[in-house]
Amino acid sequence: MEDQQNSSESNDSSNNPFLTEPFVEVTASPPSPEYWRHSSVSSTLFHEVPRQQPLSPPRRRISVLFWVLVFFAGVLTIPWLAEQLAYSLNRGTERAKADVARKLLADLPDPEQRIPWVARVVAPCVVGIRTIASVGQDGIGMDVGSGVIVDSKGYILTNQHVVSNARTIMVRLNDGRVIEAQSIGRDQATDLAVLKVKETNLDAVTWGDSRQIEVGDQVIAIGNPYDLGQTVTSGIISATERYNPIPSKRWVQEFLQTDAAINPGNSGGALVNLKGELIGINTAIFSETGGNLGIGFAIPSFLAKKVYEEILKHGEMKHGWLGLYMGPIPSHLSETPHGVVVTGFLPESPARDAGLKVGDIILRWNETEINDPLQLSHLVVLSRPGEIATVEIRRKEKILQFEILLGVRPVEL
């Protein structure tokens, strides 16, 4: 047994190579720093980061002062830069508009060359009017004016004051014919009237949109001043949205102002643009002598067309009514930038019934900002009775809204 065991140990030792050499214990020395510097692992995991030394107090104060200066520089310069950017954008926009205008002007014929041709197109559409009017109880007078054929079936638009007291209305066409006309309807609030002659197949003017007119646009006035016969003058649009330019008149509509020569007898005549489109009905002049001073007024075509269509359809033009007195904002309420102040009410006032009070400041009418009493009157007149208007007011420190059911404007107003 012992021999077998020895033999077995001998065999094991001969087959195990690790037992054939003497076992020597080796103690490894730590890697040198040079090894870690050249090792990819050490450069990622074991790289020595130098410790950052804290700033000294003087350097810290300098750093804080630097960032404070940067902050205040930003506060002071950013608004200036924004303002300069806005100015730059505005300049770019205006220059772009100017460039477009120059190109359009280069393509258009000389305006002076257009005037004769426009006059030839519009002349057959403008008539002279002569009326025999009642003066007092037994007197008879005569008045002259102008009119514009707006429908080839014989419908003529003119001023109400031209035919207000007429017993007989005679119309002189451009071809020389004199025809009696009948009054279809009148509107005192806007000083417009519609006449009708039996002749048909007449030349009618083309409606234009006065809301597209700008100050400086060239225009032509055609009418019958002093009953001399058809006369053509030209000028420009001097202003738009003139409200009650003649205080002695009780008008509530807006006007176009022009320096085209308008004289007595031009009332009811045509104001046209260089396309030959009707943009206004000549109505009044501002004059201390009765003659032309270069300040004439015309009812805008958008309003004239509205009144004409209403009269043609209903025989009259009914206007909305608030039934209140109003005035500009008093000086002690100057902190309110816009609006009109309610100063009183008429009997059966729709505004009072809706809850408005004396002293309320009307700021907005529907979506329109109010700046003038006559502006608000104009907007009310353009509305129809029975419509509901939204009115925004200031009452002391509160902003309130009211819905007002509009009444019918009395004719005598």
JOZIKA-V637669 format. One record per pair of residues at least 12 apart in sequence whose ideal C-beta (glycine too) atoms are under 6 Angstrom apart, sorted by the first residue. I is the first residue (numbers start at 1). J is the second residue. Records with the same first field share a line. If there is no record, write none. Layout:
# JOZIKA-V637669
I: J  J
This chain:
# JOZIKA-V637669
111: 218
114: 274
115: 234
118: 220  274  276
119: 232
121: 276
122: 222  272  276
123: 174
124: 174  203
125: 149  203  205
126: 148  222  269  270
127: 147  171  173
128: 172  224
129: 145  147  162  171
130: 144  170
131: 143  163  166  169
132: 167  168
133: 165  166
134: 165  167
144: 227  265
145: 162  267  268
146: 223  224  266  268  269
147: 268
148: 205  270
149: 202  204
150: 204
151: 204
152: 201  202  204
153: 200
154: 196  197  199  200
155: 196
156: 195
157: 308
158: 193  268
159: 191  267  268  283
160: 186  188  191  192  193
161: 191
162: 267  268
163: 193
169: 181
171: 197
179: 197  199
181: 195  197
182: 196
183: 195
184: 196
185: 311  315  316
187: 307  317
189: 252  319  381
190: 253  307
192: 307
194: 308  311
205: 278
206: 277
207: 278  305
208: 273  277  278  279  301
210: 279  280  300  301  302
211: 302
213: 237  279
215: 237
216: 236
217: 237
218: 236  274
219: 237  258  260  271  273
220: 234  272
221: 233  260  262  271  282
222: 269  270
223: 266  269  282
224: 265
225: 263  265  266
226: 265
227: 265
233: 260  261
234: 260
235: 258  259  260
237: 258
238: 257  258  259
239: 257
240: 256
241: 254
242: 255  257
243: 374  375
244: 374
245: 297
252: 377  378  381
253: 303  378
254: 378
255: 297
256: 280  298  300
257: 297
258: 296
259: 294
261: 292
262: 282  285  296
263: 292
266: 282
267: 283
269: 282
271: 298
278: 301
279: 301
280: 298  299  300  301
281: 298  299  304
282: 298
283: 297  298  299
284: 297
318: 385  408
319: 381  409
320: 380  383  385  406
321: 407  408  409
322: 350  351  380
323: 346  349  350  351
324: 342  345  349  351
325: 343  344
326: 340  342  343  373
327: 341  343
329: 341
336: 361
338: 369  371
339: 361  362  363  370
340: 362  370  373  376
341: 361
342: 356  358  360
350: 404  405  406  407
351: 404
354: 402  404
355: 402
360: 393  395
361: 394
362: 391  393
363: 392  394
364: 392
365: 379
366: 389  390
383: 406
385: 406  408
387: 406
388: 403  405
389: 404
390: 403
391: 404
